[in-house]
Amino acid sequence: MSAIATQNVEQPILELTSDESVEAEIERRVAARCQAEAFLWKFRLIVAETVMMGLLVCAAGIALNQSIGLIVRASLLVSGSCFASGILLLGLTGAWSRLRARIATRNRS
């Protein structure tokens, strides 16, 4: 089998015309990958904070000898609010990044 037959069809063919274009393409791909990984890490952080806040409220309710219904309701309310605000901030951050990139490309033209 030749090297062309085993090439992944989803990968765009990279033309090796100059070092600058190769470096620019590598930087573009690395930036896109880092941006995707940053989104996942931010989402993981939101989930971890949500769980910690829920457990903290649950522990405080147990320490204060509150009823189970009150503890569960307060814990779910705090956890839901924490998750919703985190997702909202994540969405606003993404929207702001896209807007800023669009403005930067418009200013270059």
C-alpha positions as a Markdown table, in Angstrom:
| # | Residue | x | y | z |
|---|---|---|---|---|
| 1 | Met | 0.0 | 0.0 | 0.0 |
| 2 | Ser | 1.2 | 3.5 | -0.7 |
| 3 | Ala | 1.3 | 6.4 | 1.7 |
| 4 | Ile | -1.5 | 8.1 | -0.2 |
| 5 | Ala | -3.9 | 5.2 | 0.3 |
| 6 | Thr | -3.4 | 5.2 | 4.1 |
| 7 | Gln | -3.8 | 8.9 | 4.5 |
| 8 | Asn | -6.7 | 10.0 | 6.7 |
| 9 | Val | -9.2 | 11.8 | 4.4 |
| 10 | Glu | -10.4 | 14.1 | 7.1 |
| 11 | Gln | -7.0 | 15.7 | 7.5 |
| 12 | Pro | -6.4 | 18.6 | 5.1 |
| 13 | Ile | -3.3 | 18.3 | 3.0 |
| 14 | Leu | -0.6 | 20.7 | 4.2 |
| 15 | Glu | 1.4 | 22.3 | 1.5 |
| 16 | Leu | 5.0 | 22.7 | 2.5 |
| 17 | Thr | 5.8 | 25.9 | 0.5 |
| 18 | Ser | 7.5 | 28.0 | 3.2 |
| 19 | Asp | 8.5 | 27.8 | 6.8 |
| 20 | Glu | 6.3 | 30.8 | 7.7 |
| 21 | Ser | 3.1 | 29.2 | 6.3 |
| 22 | Val | 3.9 | 25.9 | 8.1 |
| 23 | Glu | 4.5 | 27.7 | 11.4 |
| 24 | Ala | 1.3 | 29.7 | 11.0 |
| 25 | Glu | -0.7 | 26.5 | 10.2 |
| 26 | Ile | 0.8 | 24.8 | 13.3 |
| 27 | Glu | 0.0 | 27.7 | 15.5 |
| 28 | Arg | -3.6 | 27.9 | 14.2 |
| 29 | Arg | -4.2 | 24.2 | 14.9 |
| 30 | Val | -2.6 | 24.3 | 18.3 |
| 31 | Ala | -4.7 | 27.4 | 19.2 |
| 32 | Ala | -7.9 | 25.6 | 18.1 |
| 33 | Arg | -7.0 | 22.5 | 20.1 |
| 34 | Cys | -6.1 | 24.5 | 23.2 |
| 35 | Gln | -9.4 | 26.5 | 23.0 |
| 36 | Ala | -11.4 | 23.2 | 22.8 |
| 37 | Glu | -9.5 | 21.8 | 25.8 |
| 38 | Ala | -9.9 | 25.0 | 27.8 |
| 39 | Phe | -13.7 | 24.8 | 27.3 |
| 40 | Leu | -13.7 | 21.2 | 28.7 |
| 41 | Trp | -11.6 | 22.2 | 31.7 |
| 42 | Lys | -13.9 | 25.1 | 32.4 |
| 43 | Phe | -16.9 | 22.8 | 32.3 |
| 44 | Arg | -15.2 | 20.4 | 34.6 |
| 45 | Leu | -14.5 | 23.2 | 37.0 |
| 46 | Ile | -18.1 | 24.3 | 37.0 |
| 47 | Val | -19.2 | 20.7 | 37.7 |
| 48 | Ala | -16.7 | 20.4 | 40.6 |
| 49 | Glu | -17.8 | 23.7 | 42.1 |
| 50 | Thr | -21.4 | 22.7 | 41.8 |
| 51 | Val | -20.9 | 19.4 | 43.6 |
| 52 | Met | -18.8 | 21.1 | 46.3 |
| 53 | Met | -21.4 | 23.8 | 47.0 |
| 54 | Gly | -24.1 | 21.2 | 47.2 |
| 55 | Leu | -22.2 | 19.1 | 49.6 |
| 56 | Leu | -21.2 | 22.1 | 51.7 |
| 57 | Val | -24.8 | 23.2 | 52.1 |
| 58 | Cys | -25.8 | 19.5 | 52.9 |
| 59 | Ala | -23.1 | 19.3 | 55.5 |
| 60 | Ala | -24.1 | 22.6 | 57.0 |
| 61 | Gly | -27.7 | 21.5 | 57.2 |
| 62 | Ile | -26.7 | 18.3 | 58.9 |
| 63 | Ala | -24.5 | 20.1 | 61.4 |
| 64 | Leu | -27.4 | 22.4 | 62.2 |
| 65 | Asn | -29.8 | 19.5 | 62.7 |
| 66 | Gln | -32.2 | 20.6 | 60.0 |
| 67 | Ser | -34.8 | 18.4 | 58.5 |
| 68 | Ile | -33.8 | 16.1 | 55.6 |
| 69 | Gly | -36.4 | 17.8 | 53.3 |
| 70 | Leu | -35.0 | 21.2 | 54.0 |
| 71 | Ile | -31.4 | 20.0 | 53.5 |
| 72 | Val | -32.1 | 18.4 | 50.2 |
| 73 | Arg | -34.2 | 21.3 | 48.9 |
| 74 | Ala | -31.5 | 23.9 | 49.9 |
| 75 | Ser | -28.7 | 21.7 | 48.5 |
| 76 | Leu | -30.4 | 21.2 | 45.2 |
| 77 | Leu | -31.3 | 24.9 | 44.9 |
| 78 | Val | -27.7 | 26.0 | 45.6 |
| 79 | Ser | -26.3 | 23.4 | 43.3 |
| 80 | Gly | -28.7 | 24.3 | 40.5 |
| 81 | Ser | -28.0 | 28.0 | 40.9 |
| 82 | Cys | -24.2 | 27.4 | 40.9 |
| 83 | Phe | -24.4 | 25.3 | 37.8 |
| 84 | Ala | -26.7 | 27.7 | 36.0 |
| 85 | Ser | -24.5 | 30.7 | 36.7 |
| 86 | Gly | -21.4 | 28.8 | 35.7 |
| 87 | Ile | -22.9 | 27.7 | 32.4 |
| 88 | Leu | -24.1 | 31.3 | 31.8 |
| 89 | Leu | -20.6 | 32.7 | 32.4 |
| 90 | Leu | -19.1 | 30.0 | 30.2 |
| 91 | Gly | -21.5 | 30.9 | 27.4 |
| 92 | Leu | -20.9 | 34.6 | 27.8 |
| 93 | Thr | -17.1 | 34.0 | 27.7 |
| 94 | Gly | -17.4 | 32.1 | 24.5 |
| 95 | Ala | -19.7 | 34.7 | 22.9 |
| 96 | Trp | -17.3 | 37.5 | 23.9 |
| 97 | Ser | -14.3 | 35.6 | 22.4 |
| 98 | Arg | -16.2 | 35.1 | 19.1 |
| 99 | Leu | -17.2 | 38.7 | 19.0 |
| 100 | Arg | -13.7 | 39.9 | 19.8 |
| 101 | Ala | -12.2 | 37.6 | 17.1 |
| 102 | Arg | -14.8 | 38.9 | 14.6 |
| 103 | Ile | -13.9 | 42.5 | 15.4 |
| 104 | Ala | -10.2 | 41.8 | 15.1 |
| 105 | Thr | -10.6 | 40.2 | 11.7 |
| 106 | Arg | -12.8 | 43.0 | 10.5 |
| 107 | Asn | -10.2 | 45.6 | 11.6 |
| 108 | Arg | -7.4 | 43.7 | 9.7 |
| 109 | Ser | -9.4 | 43.9 | 6.5 |
